[in-house]
Amino acid sequence: MDKTLDTYLSLCTEVYELSKPNSPEDAYAFYRDYAMKANDHILEPMCGTGRFLLPLLEEGFNVHGFDGSSHMLDVLNAKAKTKNLDATVWKGFVEDLKRPEKYNLIFIPSGSFCLIIDPVQVEKSLKAIYEYLTDGGVFLFEAETLHAVPQTGIWRGSVWPKSNGQKIILSQLANRQDDICTSLCKYELMEAGKITHTEIEELRVKIYDQDQLMEILKSAGFKHIRTLKAFDQSSGPASQDESIVYECRK
């Protein structure tokens, strides 16, 4: 039976595209620099709507990608078509990665790696990434810290107008238990003053202690690991940073 996600459904994907149509300039420049050094064969697992992958592809980089959400991939493929780009993307999960080629750079931006919650899946995912890196290849990803956790126990709301006159109302409630932050997200599609469709998702993110994550990476085979301040290759992370970038070399 094919695996399916119970998150990143249709309305979530629409809000994602409305709120994050493009990658942040500093993040894109950071990952692009690694792509330049990689020279060829780049992979972006959990590529979403392609806000990193498509600009890289447009610049001529040989980058592949995959995601577990068919809704996100539908948006990616639609955008690729409008740009006349031939995107090599597929539906899949990191722990199931199987490819005929290996990659010089594998990168997961925006903290998406921490959406993998189950420790067994985390272990399998990291081992798969290690296996499909070339010797000397780089695995690059962001992990959020406790400083990124939103205030818990308080409902927050936002409204996202669509070009066709519809609106999507998003209501969110965050809670944290140990190292898991859970956001209960309610998406409501409103048309002519009426709610016509509702989707409810539980988005869970694992918050890692830096030393804990370093040990997990080492157990997957990575021997050369360094932590970086987000989007700054020359600086280490500070104690109050909301995210840390991990650079892992095979």
SULBEL-V932342 format. One record per backbone hydrogen bond with DSSP energy under -0.5 kcal/mol. CO is the residue of the C=O (numbers start at 1). NH is the residue of the N-H. If there is no record, write none. Layout:
co-><CO:CO>
nh-><NH:NH>
This chain:
co-><9:10:11:12:13:14:15:16:24:25:26:27:28:29:30:31:32:33:34:35:38:40:41:41:42:43:43:44:44:47:50:51:52:53:54:55:56:57:61:62:63:64:65:66:66:67:68:69:70:71:72:73:74:75:76:77:78:79:80:81:85:87:88:90:93:94:103:104:105:106:108:109:111:112:113:114:115:118:119:120:121:122:123:124:125:126:127:128:130:132:134:137:138:138:139:140:141:143:144:145:146:151:154:156:158:159:160:162:166:167:167:168:168:169:169:170:171:172:173:174:175:177:179:179:180:180:181:182:182:183:183:184:185:185:186:187:188:188:189:189:190:191:194:194:197:199:201:201:202:203:205:206:209:210:211:212:213:214:215:216:217:218:223:224:226:228:229:232:232:235:238:242:243:244:245:245:246:246:247:248:249:249>
nh-><13:14:15:16:17:18:19:20:28:29:30:31:32:33:34:35:36:37:38:39:40:104:104:105:64:45:107:47:66:50:54:23:56:57:58:59:61:60:63:42:88:44:90:46:47:92:70:73:74:75:76:77:78:79:80:81:82:83:85:84:87:89:65:67:96:97:134:138:43:140:142:112:114:115:116:206:117:122:123:124:125:126:127:128:129:130:131:132:133:103:137:250:106:140:248:108:246:244:208:148:149:154:174:172:170:161:168:165:162:169:190:160:170:171:188:158:186:156:184:153:182:180:181:207:177:182:205:175:184:185:203:173:187:201:171:199:169:190:196:197:167:194:191:196:189:187:185:203:204:183:181:208:213:214:215:216:217:218:219:220:222:221:225:249:247:245:232:229:235:229:241:145:230:143:228:247:141:248:226:139:223:224>
